[in-house]
Amino acid sequence: MLGDIIIAEPNAHIAFAGKKVIEQTLKKTIPDGSQAAEYSFHKGLFDPIVPRNPLKGVLNELFQLHGFLPLNQG
């Protein structure tokens, strides 16, 4: 992933393949929860984890911080 700010939703499943496919391909057991957004956040992949309801406000703040217009202005 490449970007300035990466936001995930709580409990989002972040993976390119399912757990069984990865285990069969690598012939190793992967830890439970290793494909959850919270696990990836603690490894440094995401900036914030934001629930959907406050997401518009968080994006508005980020756009203002980076010099873009607020979402509520036309």
Secondary structure, 3 states (H helix, E strand, C coil): CCCCCCCECCCCECCCCCHHHHHHHHCCCCCCCCCEHHHHHHCCCCCCECCCCCHHHHHHHHHHHCCCCCCCCC
